[in-house]
Amino acid sequence: MACTDTIDNAEVGDSVTYRSPQGQEFTGRVVIRMPEHVVINVGGSGRAQCVDAHNFVSMRRGKNRREMVRWL
């Protein structure tokens, strides 16, 4: 994992891979960015999943990435 590949750098439109409690890996697109986690849409079915630093595996920048202003 690259040093820039963290949950803190994920923005709306990025693809994020996370690990479930059972050890399976899933990928989804970020739809909501919060200070400590992101909410992703898994599988295009509208199923939402919260991803934080504990279950985050990797991310890939999306084509339609939206840079958000960071709140202080």
mmCIF file of the N, C-alpha and C atoms, coordinates in Angstrom:
data_MODEL
# 
_entry.id   MODEL 
# 
loop_
_atom_site.group_PDB 
_atom_site.id 
_atom_site.type_symbol 
_atom_site.label_atom_id 
_atom_site.label_alt_id 
_atom_site.label_comp_id 
_atom_site.label_asym_id 
_atom_site.label_entity_id 
_atom_site.label_seq_id 
_atom_site.pdbx_PDB_ins_code 
_atom_site.Cartn_x 
_atom_site.Cartn_y 
_atom_site.Cartn_z 
_atom_site.occupancy 
_atom_site.B_iso_or_equiv 
_atom_site.pdbx_formal_charge 
_atom_site.auth_seq_id 
_atom_site.auth_comp_id 
_atom_site.auth_asym_id 
_atom_site.auth_atom_id 
_atom_site.pdbx_PDB_model_num 
ATOM 1   N N  . MET A 1 1  ? 0.850   -1.171  0.000   1.00 0.00 ? 1  MET A N  1 
ATOM 2   C CA . MET A 1 1  ? 0.000   0.000   0.000   1.00 0.00 ? 1  MET A CA 1 
ATOM 3   C C  . MET A 1 1  ? 0.898   1.238   0.000   1.00 0.00 ? 1  MET A C  1 
ATOM 4   N N  . ALA A 1 2  ? 0.624   2.139   -0.931  1.00 0.00 ? 2  ALA A N  1 
ATOM 5   C CA . ALA A 1 2  ? 1.391   3.374   -1.023  1.00 0.00 ? 2  ALA A CA 1 
ATOM 6   C C  . ALA A 1 2  ? 1.043   4.274   0.155   1.00 0.00 ? 2  ALA A C  1 
ATOM 7   N N  . CYS A 1 3  ? 1.951   5.168   0.491   1.00 0.00 ? 3  CYS A N  1 
ATOM 8   C CA . CYS A 1 3  ? 1.712   6.028   1.651   1.00 0.00 ? 3  CYS A CA 1 
ATOM 9   C C  . CYS A 1 3  ? 0.547   6.985   1.411   1.00 0.00 ? 3  CYS A C  1 
ATOM 10  N N  . THR A 1 4  ? 0.195   7.283   0.151   1.00 0.00 ? 4  THR A N  1 
ATOM 11  C CA . THR A 1 4  ? -0.940  8.156   -0.140  1.00 0.00 ? 4  THR A CA 1 
ATOM 12  C C  . THR A 1 4  ? -2.229  7.364   -0.249  1.00 0.00 ? 4  THR A C  1 
ATOM 13  N N  . ASP A 1 5  ? -2.171  6.045   -0.124  1.00 0.00 ? 5  ASP A N  1 
ATOM 14  C CA . ASP A 1 5  ? -3.313  5.167   -0.296  1.00 0.00 ? 5  ASP A CA 1 
ATOM 15  C C  . ASP A 1 5  ? -3.959  4.899   1.060   1.00 0.00 ? 5  ASP A C  1 
ATOM 16  N N  . THR A 1 6  ? -4.623  5.915   1.628   1.00 0.00 ? 6  THR A N  1 
ATOM 17  C CA . THR A 1 6  ? -5.259  5.773   2.936   1.00 0.00 ? 6  THR A CA 1 
ATOM 18  C C  . THR A 1 6  ? -6.701  6.242   2.855   1.00 0.00 ? 6  THR A C  1 
ATOM 19  N N  . ILE A 1 7  ? -7.467  5.900   3.860   1.00 0.00 ? 7  ILE A N  1 
ATOM 20  C CA . ILE A 1 7  ? -8.873  6.294   3.901   1.00 0.00 ? 7  ILE A CA 1 
ATOM 21  C C  . ILE A 1 7  ? -9.010  7.815   3.970   1.00 0.00 ? 7  ILE A C  1 
ATOM 22  N N  . ASP A 1 8  ? -8.008  8.504   4.522   1.00 0.00 ? 8  ASP A N  1 
ATOM 23  C CA . ASP A 1 8  ? -8.058  9.963   4.620   1.00 0.00 ? 8  ASP A CA 1 
ATOM 24  C C  . ASP A 1 8  ? -8.001  10.634  3.251   1.00 0.00 ? 8  ASP A C  1 
ATOM 25  N N  . ASN A 1 9  ? -7.463  9.953   2.247   1.00 0.00 ? 9  ASN A N  1 
ATOM 26  C CA . ASN A 1 9  ? -7.339  10.531  0.908   1.00 0.00 ? 9  ASN A CA 1 
ATOM 27  C C  . ASN A 1 9  ? -8.475  10.135  -0.023  1.00 0.00 ? 9  ASN A C  1 
ATOM 28  N N  . ALA A 1 10 ? -9.395  9.306   0.427   1.00 0.00 ? 10 ALA A N  1 
ATOM 29  C CA . ALA A 1 10 ? -10.520 8.879   -0.407  1.00 0.00 ? 10 ALA A CA 1 
ATOM 30  C C  . ALA A 1 10 ? -11.515 10.022  -0.546  1.00 0.00 ? 10 ALA A C  1 
ATOM 31  N N  . GLU A 1 11 ? -11.966 10.247  -1.768  1.00 0.00 ? 11 GLU A N  1 
ATOM 32  C CA . GLU A 1 11 ? -12.940 11.298  -2.052  1.00 0.00 ? 11 GLU A CA 1 
ATOM 33  C C  . GLU A 1 11 ? -14.129 10.695  -2.791  1.00 0.00 ? 11 GLU A C  1 
ATOM 34  N N  . VAL A 1 12 ? -15.206 11.460  -2.917  1.00 0.00 ? 12 VAL A N  1 
ATOM 35  C CA . VAL A 1 12 ? -16.399 11.009  -3.634  1.00 0.00 ? 12 VAL A CA 1 
ATOM 36  C C  . VAL A 1 12 ? -16.016 10.667  -5.066  1.00 0.00 ? 12 VAL A C  1 
ATOM 37  N N  . GLY A 1 13 ? -16.403 9.487   -5.519  1.00 0.00 ? 13 GLY A N  1 
ATOM 38  C CA . GLY A 1 13 ? -16.094 9.022   -6.863  1.00 0.00 ? 13 GLY A CA 1 
ATOM 39  C C  . GLY A 1 13 ? -14.960 8.012   -6.926  1.00 0.00 ? 13 GLY A C  1 
ATOM 40  N N  . ASP A 1 14 ? -14.185 7.860   -5.854  1.00 0.00 ? 14 ASP A N  1 
ATOM 41  C CA . ASP A 1 14 ? -13.089 6.889   -5.824  1.00 0.00 ? 14 ASP A CA 1 
ATOM 42  C C  . ASP A 1 14 ? -13.639 5.484   -5.577  1.00 0.00 ? 14 ASP A C  1 
ATOM 43  N N  . SER A 1 15 ? -12.887 4.477   -5.998  1.00 0.00 ? 15 SER A N  1 
ATOM 44  C CA . SER A 1 15 ? -13.209 3.086   -5.691  1.00 0.00 ? 15 SER A CA 1 
ATOM 45  C C  . SER A 1 15 ? -12.407 2.669   -4.473  1.00 0.00 ? 15 SER A C  1 
ATOM 46  N N  . VAL A 1 16 ? -13.095 2.073   -3.497  1.00 0.00 ? 16 VAL A N  1 
ATOM 47  C CA . VAL A 1 16 ? -12.465 1.662   -2.251  1.00 0.00 ? 16 VAL A CA 1 
ATOM 48  C C  . VAL A 1 16 ? -12.686 0.166   -2.052  1.00 0.00 ? 16 VAL A C  1 
ATOM 49  N N  . THR A 1 17 ? -11.639 -0.537  -1.667  1.00 0.00 ? 17 THR A N  1 
ATOM 50  C CA . THR A 1 17 ? -11.739 -1.956  -1.327  1.00 0.00 ? 17 THR A CA 1 
ATOM 51  C C  . THR A 1 17 ? -11.655 -2.081  0.186   1.00 0.00 ? 17 THR A C  1 
ATOM 52  N N  . TYR A 1 18 ? -12.566 -2.866  0.752   1.00 0.00 ? 18 TYR A N  1 
ATOM 53  C CA . TYR A 1 18 ? -12.575 -3.065  2.204   1.00 0.00 ? 18 TYR A CA 1 
ATOM 54  C C  . TYR A 1 18 ? -12.684 -4.550  2.506   1.00 0.00 ? 18 TYR A C  1 
ATOM 55  N N  . ARG A 1 19 ? -12.362 -4.925  3.736   1.00 0.00 ? 19 ARG A N  1 
ATOM 56  C CA . ARG A 1 19 ? -12.418 -6.312  4.178   1.00 0.00 ? 19 ARG A CA 1 
ATOM 57  C C  . ARG A 1 19 ? -13.564 -6.475  5.184   1.00 0.00 ? 19 ARG A C  1 
ATOM 58  N N  . SER A 1 20 ? -14.397 -7.485  4.956   1.00 0.00 ? 20 SER A N  1 
ATOM 59  C CA . SER A 1 20 ? -15.515 -7.772  5.863   1.00 0.00 ? 20 SER A CA 1 
ATOM 60  C C  . SER A 1 20 ? -14.987 -8.488  7.110   1.00 0.00 ? 20 SER A C  1 
ATOM 61  N N  . PRO A 1 21 ? -15.807 -8.599  8.164   1.00 0.00 ? 21 PRO A N  1 
ATOM 62  C CA . PRO A 1 21 ? -15.374 -9.322  9.355   1.00 0.00 ? 21 PRO A CA 1 
ATOM 63  C C  . PRO A 1 21 ? -15.032 -10.791 9.079   1.00 0.00 ? 21 PRO A C  1 
ATOM 64  N N  . GLN A 1 22 ? -15.595 -11.350 8.003   1.00 0.00 ? 22 GLN A N  1 
ATOM 65  C CA . GLN A 1 22 ? -15.309 -12.731 7.633   1.00 0.00 ? 22 GLN A CA 1 
ATOM 66  C C  . GLN A 1 22 ? -14.038 -12.865 6.796   1.00 0.00 ? 22 GLN A C  1 
ATOM 67  N N  . GLY A 1 23 ? -13.406 -11.745 6.445   1.00 0.00 ? 23 GLY A N  1 
ATOM 68  C CA . GLY A 1 23 ? -12.160 -11.763 5.694   1.00 0.00 ? 23 GLY A CA 1 
ATOM 69  C C  . GLY A 1 23 ? -12.319 -11.624 4.191   1.00 0.00 ? 23 GLY A C  1 
ATOM 70  N N  . GLN A 1 24 ? -13.544 -11.454 3.695   1.00 0.00 ? 24 GLN A N  1 
ATOM 71  C CA . GLN A 1 24 ? -13.762 -11.266 2.266   1.00 0.00 ? 24 GLN A CA 1 
ATOM 72  C C  . GLN A 1 24 ? -13.491 -9.822  1.894   1.00 0.00 ? 24 GLN A C  1 
ATOM 73  N N  . GLU A 1 25 ? -13.026 -9.589  0.657   1.00 0.00 ? 25 GLU A N  1 
ATOM 74  C CA . GLU A 1 25 ? -12.785 -8.232  0.188   1.00 0.00 ? 25 GLU A CA 1 
ATOM 75  C C  . GLU A 1 25 ? -13.859 -7.836  -0.812  1.00 0.00 ? 25 GLU A C  1 
ATOM 76  N N  . PHE A 1 26 ? -14.375 -6.612  -0.637  1.00 0.00 ? 26 PHE A N  1 
ATOM 77  C CA . PHE A 1 26 ? -15.387 -6.061  -1.514  1.00 0.00 ? 26 PHE A CA 1 
ATOM 78  C C  . PHE A 1 26 ? -14.939 -4.685  -1.987  1.00 0.00 ? 26 PHE A C  1 
ATOM 79  N N  . THR A 1 27 ? -15.426 -4.274  -3.158  1.00 0.00 ? 27 THR A N  1 
ATOM 80  C CA . THR A 1 27 ? -15.092 -2.967  -3.714  1.00 0.00 ? 27 THR A CA 1 
ATOM 81  C C  . THR A 1 27 ? -16.372 -2.189  -3.981  1.00 0.00 ? 27 THR A C  1 
ATOM 82  N N  . GLY A 1 28 ? -16.329 -0.888  -3.724  1.00 0.00 ? 28 GLY A N  1 
ATOM 83  C CA . GLY A 1 28 ? -17.465 -0.025  -3.981  1.00 0.00 ? 28 GLY A CA 1 
ATOM 84  C C  . GLY A 1 28 ? -16.997 1.394   -4.260  1.00 0.00 ? 28 GLY A C  1 
ATOM 85  N N  . ARG A 1 29 ? -17.927 2.228   -4.697  1.00 0.00 ? 29 ARG A N  1 
ATOM 86  C CA . ARG A 1 29 ? -17.628 3.611   -5.035  1.00 0.00 ? 29 ARG A CA 1 
ATOM 87  C C  . ARG A 1 29 ? -18.062 4.527   -3.896  1.00 0.00 ? 29 ARG A C  1 
ATOM 88  N N  . VAL A 1 30 ? -17.196 5.472   -3.534  1.00 0.00 ? 30 VAL A N  1 
ATOM 89  C CA . VAL A 1 30 ? -17.477 6.407   -2.438  1.00 0.00 ? 30 VAL A CA 1 
ATOM 90  C C  . VAL A 1 30 ? -18.612 7.341   -2.850  1.00 0.00 ? 30 VAL A C  1 
ATOM 91  N N  . VAL A 1 31 ? -19.641 7.426   -2.004  1.00 0.00 ? 31 VAL A N  1 
ATOM 92  C CA . VAL A 1 31 ? -20.759 8.331   -2.259  1.00 0.00 ? 31 VAL A CA 1 
ATOM 93  C C  . VAL A 1 31 ? -20.852 9.436   -1.207  1.00 0.00 ? 31 VAL A C  1 
ATOM 94  N N  . ILE A 1 32 ? -20.366 9.175   0.008   1.00 0.00 ? 32 ILE A N  1 
ATOM 95  C CA . ILE A 1 32 ? -20.370 10.190  1.065   1.00 0.00 ? 32 ILE A CA 1 
ATOM 96  C C  . ILE A 1 32 ? -19.029 10.144  1.780   1.00 0.00 ? 32 ILE A C  1 
ATOM 97  N N  . ARG A 1 33 ? -18.443 11.308  2.011   1.00 0.00 ? 33 ARG A N  1 
ATOM 98  C CA . ARG A 1 33 ? -17.159 11.430  2.713   1.00 0.00 ? 33 ARG A CA 1 
ATOM 99  C C  . ARG A 1 33 ? -17.398 12.061  4.066   1.00 0.00 ? 33 ARG A C  1 
ATOM 100 N N  . MET A 1 34 ? -16.988 11.381  5.135   1.00 0.00 ? 34 MET A N  1 
ATOM 101 C CA . MET A 1 34 ? -17.108 11.895  6.490   1.00 0.00 ? 34 MET A CA 1 
ATOM 102 C C  . MET A 1 34 ? -15.703 12.055  7.057   1.00 0.00 ? 34 MET A C  1 
ATOM 103 N N  . PRO A 1 35 ? -15.533 12.748  8.189   1.00 0.00 ? 35 PRO A N  1 
ATOM 104 C CA . PRO A 1 35 ? -14.186 12.966  8.727   1.00 0.00 ? 35 PRO A CA 1 
ATOM 105 C C  . PRO A 1 35 ? -13.400 11.688  9.019   1.00 0.00 ? 35 PRO A C  1 
ATOM 106 N N  . GLU A 1 36 ? -14.041 10.653  9.557   1.00 0.00 ? 36 GLU A N  1 
ATOM 107 C CA . GLU A 1 36 ? -13.297 9.451   9.947   1.00 0.00 ? 36 GLU A CA 1 
ATOM 108 C C  . GLU A 1 36 ? -13.641 8.217   9.132   1.00 0.00 ? 36 GLU A C  1 
ATOM 109 N N  . HIS A 1 37 ? -14.602 8.310   8.219   1.00 0.00 ? 37 HIS A N  1 
ATOM 110 C CA . HIS A 1 37 ? -14.968 7.154   7.405   1.00 0.00 ? 37 HIS A CA 1 
ATOM 111 C C  . HIS A 1 37 ? -15.614 7.616   6.104   1.00 0.00 ? 37 HIS A C  1 
ATOM 112 N N  . VAL A 1 38 ? -15.825 6.673   5.206   1.00 0.00 ? 38 VAL A N  1 
ATOM 113 C CA . VAL A 1 38 ? -16.536 6.952   3.960   1.00 0.00 ? 38 VAL A CA 1 
ATOM 114 C C  . VAL A 1 38 ? -17.691 5.963   3.841   1.00 0.00 ? 38 VAL A C  1 
ATOM 115 N N  . VAL A 1 39 ? -18.726 6.363   3.123   1.00 0.00 ? 39 VAL A N  1 
ATOM 116 C CA . VAL A 1 39 ? -19.845 5.481   2.819   1.00 0.00 ? 39 VAL A CA 1 
ATOM 117 C C  . VAL A 1 39 ? -19.728 5.125   1.350   1.00 0.00 ? 39 VAL A C  1 
ATOM 118 N N  . ILE A 1 40 ? -19.753 3.822   1.046   1.00 0.00 ? 40 ILE A N  1 
ATOM 119 C CA . ILE A 1 40 ? -19.599 3.400   -0.336  1.00 0.00 ? 40 ILE A CA 1 
ATOM 120 C C  . ILE A 1 40 ? -20.844 2.654   -0.798  1.00 0.00 ? 40 ILE A C  1 
ATOM 121 N N  . ASN A 1 41 ? -21.074 2.693   -2.117  1.00 0.00 ? 41 ASN A N  1 
ATOM 122 C CA . ASN A 1 41 ? -22.142 1.951   -2.771  1.00 0.00 ? 41 ASN A CA 1 
ATOM 123 C C  . ASN A 1 41 ? -21.510 0.664   -3.287  1.00 0.00 ? 41 ASN A C  1 
ATOM 124 N N  . VAL A 1 42 ? -21.959 -0.474  -2.783  1.00 0.00 ? 42 VAL A N  1 
ATOM 125 C CA . VAL A 1 42 ? -21.359 -1.766  -3.123  1.00 0.00 ? 42 VAL A CA 1 
ATOM 126 C C  . VAL A 1 42 ? -22.184 -2.444  -4.215  1.00 0.00 ? 42 VAL A C  1 
ATOM 127 N N  . GLY A 1 43 ? -21.542 -2.785  -5.322  1.00 0.00 ? 43 GLY A N  1 
ATOM 128 C CA . GLY A 1 43 ? -22.177 -3.585  -6.358  1.00 0.00 ? 43 GLY A CA 1 
ATOM 129 C C  . GLY A 1 43 ? -23.212 -2.890  -7.196  1.00 0.00 ? 43 GLY A C  1 
ATOM 130 N N  . GLY A 1 44 ? -23.373 -1.585  -7.066  1.00 0.00 ? 44 GLY A N  1 
ATOM 131 C CA . GLY A 1 44 ? -24.340 -0.860  -7.872  1.00 0.00 ? 44 GLY A CA 1 
ATOM 132 C C  . GLY A 1 44 ? -25.785 -1.143  -7.493  1.00 0.00 ? 44 GLY A C  1 
ATOM 133 N N  . SER A 1 45 ? -26.005 -1.920  -6.442  1.00 0.00 ? 45 SER A N  1 
ATOM 134 C CA . SER A 1 45 ? -27.360 -2.280  -6.043  1.00 0.00 ? 45 SER A CA 1 
ATOM 135 C C  . SER A 1 45 ? -27.944 -1.308  -5.027  1.00 0.00 ? 45 SER A C  1 
ATOM 136 N N  . GLY A 1 46 ? -27.176 -0.313  -4.648  1.00 0.00 ? 46 GLY A N  1 
ATOM 137 C CA . GLY A 1 46 ? -27.635 0.646   -3.655  1.00 0.00 ? 46 GLY A CA 1 
ATOM 138 C C  . GLY A 1 46 ? -27.335 0.229   -2.229  1.00 0.00 ? 46 GLY A C  1 
ATOM 139 N N  . ARG A 1 47 ? -26.643 -0.898  -2.051  1.00 0.00 ? 47 ARG A N  1 
ATOM 140 C CA . ARG A 1 47 ? -26.275 -1.341  -0.703  1.00 0.00 ? 47 ARG A CA 1 
ATOM 141 C C  . ARG A 1 47 ? -25.146 -0.463  -0.186  1.00 0.00 ? 47 ARG A C  1 
ATOM 142 N N  . ALA A 1 48 ? -25.383 0.182   0.934   1.00 0.00 ? 48 ALA A N  1 
ATOM 143 C CA . ALA A 1 48 ? -24.382 1.089   1.501   1.00 0.00 ? 48 ALA A CA 1 
ATOM 144 C C  . ALA A 1 48 ? -23.539 0.362   2.539   1.00 0.00 ? 48 ALA A C  1 
ATOM 145 N N  . GLN A 1 49 ? -22.277 0.769   2.621   1.00 0.00 ? 49 GLN A N  1 
ATOM 146 C CA . GLN A 1 49 ? -21.350 0.178   3.593   1.00 0.00 ? 49 GLN A CA 1 
ATOM 147 C C  . GLN A 1 49 ? -20.422 1.272   4.107   1.00 0.00 ? 49 GLN A C  1 
ATOM 148 N N  . CYS A 1 50 ? -20.233 1.335   5.418   1.00 0.00 ? 50 CYS A N  1 
ATOM 149 C CA . CYS A 1 50 ? -19.284 2.282   6.005   1.00 0.00 ? 50 CYS A CA 1 
ATOM 150 C C  . CYS A 1 50 ? -17.906 1.641   6.032   1.00 0.00 ? 50 CYS A C  1 
ATOM 151 N N  . VAL A 1 51 ? -16.907 2.409   5.614   1.00 0.00 ? 51 VAL A N  1 
ATOM 152 C CA . VAL A 1 51 ? -15.523 1.934   5.615   1.00 0.00 ? 51 VAL A CA 1 
ATOM 153 C C  . VAL A 1 51 ? -14.694 2.916   6.426   1.00 0.00 ? 51 VAL A C  1 
ATOM 154 N N  . ASP A 1 52 ? -13.928 2.390   7.383   1.00 0.00 ? 52 ASP A N  1 
ATOM 155 C CA . ASP A 1 52 ? -13.037 3.233   8.172   1.00 0.00 ? 52 ASP A CA 1 
ATOM 156 C C  . ASP A 1 52 ? -11.630 2.639   8.118   1.00 0.00 ? 52 ASP A C  1 
ATOM 157 N N  . ALA A 1 53 ? -10.744 3.151   8.937   1.00 0.00 ? 53 ALA A N  1 
ATOM 158 C CA . ALA A 1 53 ? -9.344  2.709   8.895   1.00 0.00 ? 53 ALA A CA 1 
ATOM 159 C C  . ALA A 1 53 ? -9.191  1.240   9.283   1.00 0.00 ? 53 ALA A C  1 
ATOM 160 N N  . HIS A 1 54 ? -10.137 0.686   10.037  1.00 0.00 ? 54 HIS A N  1 
ATOM 161 C CA . HIS A 1 54 ? -10.012 -0.697  10.495  1.00 0.00 ? 54 HIS A CA 1 
ATOM 162 C C  . HIS A 1 54 ? -10.297 -1.728  9.410   1.00 0.00 ? 54 HIS A C  1 
ATOM 163 N N  . ASN A 1 55 ? -11.207 -1.416  8.475   1.00 0.00 ? 55 ASN A N  1 
ATOM 164 C CA . ASN A 1 55 ? -11.526 -2.397  7.439   1.00 0.00 ? 55 ASN A CA 1 
ATOM 165 C C  . ASN A 1 55 ? -11.113 -1.939  6.037   1.00 0.00 ? 55 ASN A C  1 
ATOM 166 N N  . PHE A 1 56 ? -10.412 -0.829  5.921   1.00 0.00 ? 56 PHE A N  1 
ATOM 167 C CA . PHE A 1 56 ? -9.924  -0.312  4.647   1.00 0.00 ? 56 PHE A CA 1 
ATOM 168 C C  . PHE A 1 56 ? -8.758  -1.156  4.137   1.00 0.00 ? 56 PHE A C  1 
ATOM 169 N N  . VAL A 1 57 ? -8.772  -1.490  2.827   1.00 0.00 ? 57 VAL A N  1 
ATOM 170 C CA . VAL A 1 57 ? -7.679  -2.248  2.223   1.00 0.00 ? 57 VAL A CA 1 
ATOM 171 C C  . VAL A 1 57 ? -6.921  -1.380  1.222   1.00 0.00 ? 57 VAL A C  1 
ATOM 172 N N  . SER A 1 58 ? -7.624  -0.827  0.232   1.00 0.00 ? 58 SER A N  1 
ATOM 173 C CA . SER A 1 58 ? -6.956  -0.009  -0.783  1.00 0.00 ? 58 SER A CA 1 
ATOM 174 C C  . SER A 1 58 ? -7.978  0.895   -1.465  1.00 0.00 ? 58 SER A C  1 
ATOM 175 N N  . MET A 1 59 ? -7.477  1.798   -2.287  1.00 0.00 ? 59 MET A N  1 
ATOM 176 C CA . MET A 1 59 ? -8.355  2.680   -3.058  1.00 0.00 ? 59 MET A CA 1 
ATOM 177 C C  . MET A 1 59 ? -7.751  2.974   -4.415  1.00 0.00 ? 59 MET A C  1 
ATOM 178 N N  . ARG A 1 60 ? -8.614  3.381   -5.335  1.00 0.00 ? 60 ARG A N  1 
ATOM 179 C CA . ARG A 1 60 ? -8.181  3.783   -6.665  1.00 0.00 ? 60 ARG A CA 1 
ATOM 180 C C  . ARG A 1 60 ? -8.932  5.066   -7.011  1.00 0.00 ? 60 ARG A C  1 
ATOM 181 N N  . ARG A 1 61 ? -8.212  6.046   -7.511  1.00 0.00 ? 61 ARG A N  1 
ATOM 182 C CA . ARG A 1 61 ? -8.844  7.315   -7.855  1.00 0.00 ? 61 ARG A CA 1 
ATOM 183 C C  . ARG A 1 61 ? -9.847  7.130   -8.988  1.00 0.00 ? 61 ARG A C  1 
ATOM 184 N N  . GLY A 1 62 ? -11.010 7.757   -8.858  1.00 0.00 ? 62 GLY A N  1 
ATOM 185 C CA . GLY A 1 62 ? -12.049 7.648   -9.870  1.00 0.00 ? 62 GLY A CA 1 
ATOM 186 C C  . GLY A 1 62 ? -11.900 8.703   -10.950 1.00 0.00 ? 62 GLY A C  1 
ATOM 187 N N  . LYS A 1 63 ? -12.538 8.447   -12.098 1.00 0.00 ? 63 LYS A N  1 
ATOM 188 C CA . LYS A 1 63 ? -12.514 9.422   -13.195 1.00 0.00 ? 63 LYS A CA 1 
ATOM 189 C C  . LYS A 1 63 ? -13.269 10.684  -12.815 1.00 0.00 ? 63 LYS A C  1 
ATOM 190 N N  . ASN A 1 64 ? -14.374 10.508  -12.110 1.00 0.00 ? 64 ASN A N  1 
ATOM 191 C CA . ASN A 1 64 ? -15.228 11.642  -11.739 1.00 0.00 ? 64 ASN A CA 1 
ATOM 192 C C  . ASN A 1 64 ? -15.015 12.031  -10.287 1.00 0.00 ? 64 ASN A C  1 
ATOM 193 N N  . ARG A 1 65 ? -13.779 12.087  -9.885  1.00 0.00 ? 65 ARG A N  1 
ATOM 194 C CA . ARG A 1 65 ? -13.417 12.392  -8.498  1.00 0.00 ? 65 ARG A CA 1 
ATOM 195 C C  . ARG A 1 65 ? -13.765 13.830  -8.166  1.00 0.00 ? 65 ARG A C  1 
ATOM 196 N N  . ARG A 1 66 ? -14.389 14.039  -7.010  1.00 0.00 ? 66 ARG A N  1 
ATOM 197 C CA . ARG A 1 66 ? -14.724 15.381  -6.547  1.00 0.00 ? 66 ARG A CA 1 
ATOM 198 C C  . ARG A 1 66 ? -13.903 15.695  -5.321  1.00 0.00 ? 66 ARG A C  1 
ATOM 199 N N  . GLU A 1 67 ? -13.007 16.656  -5.450  1.00 0.00 ? 67 GLU A N  1 
ATOM 200 C CA . GLU A 1 67 ? -12.209 17.083  -4.294  1.00 0.00 ? 67 GLU A CA 1 
ATOM 201 C C  . GLU A 1 67 ? -13.120 17.888  -3.370  1.00 0.00 ? 67 GLU A C  1 
ATOM 202 N N  . MET A 1 68 ? -13.173 17.485  -2.126  1.00 0.00 ? 68 MET A N  1 
ATOM 203 C CA . MET A 1 68 ? -14.022 18.165  -1.152  1.00 0.00 ? 68 MET A CA 1 
ATOM 204 C C  . MET A 1 68 ? -13.179 19.063  -0.270  1.00 0.00 ? 68 MET A C  1 
ATOM 205 N N  . VAL A 1 69 ? -13.790 20.142  0.178   1.00 0.00 ? 69 VAL A N  1 
ATOM 206 C CA . VAL A 1 69 ? -13.126 21.054  1.109   1.00 0.00 ? 69 VAL A CA 1 
ATOM 207 C C  . VAL A 1 69 ? -13.101 20.379  2.477   1.00 0.00 ? 69 VAL A C  1 
ATOM 208 N N  . ARG A 1 70 ? -11.962 20.344  3.110   1.00 0.00 ? 70 ARG A N  1 
ATOM 209 C CA . ARG A 1 70 ? -11.826 19.741  4.439   1.00 0.00 ? 70 ARG A CA 1 
ATOM 210 C C  . ARG A 1 70 ? -12.283 20.742  5.502   1.00 0.00 ? 70 ARG A C  1 
ATOM 211 N N  . TRP A 1 71 ? -13.155 20.299  6.374   1.00 0.00 ? 71 TRP A N  1 
ATOM 212 C CA . TRP A 1 71 ? -13.608 21.139  7.471   1.00 0.00 ? 71 TRP A CA 1 
ATOM 213 C C  . TRP A 1 71 ? -12.576 21.097  8.579   1.00 0.00 ? 71 TRP A C  1 
ATOM 214 N N  . LEU A 1 72 ? -12.401 22.223  9.243   1.00 0.00 ? 72 LEU A N  1 
ATOM 215 C CA . LEU A 1 72 ? -11.424 22.303  10.322  1.00 0.00 ? 72 LEU A CA 1 
ATOM 216 C C  . LEU A 1 72 ? -11.919 21.687  11.577  1.00 0.00 ? 72 LEU A C  1 
# 
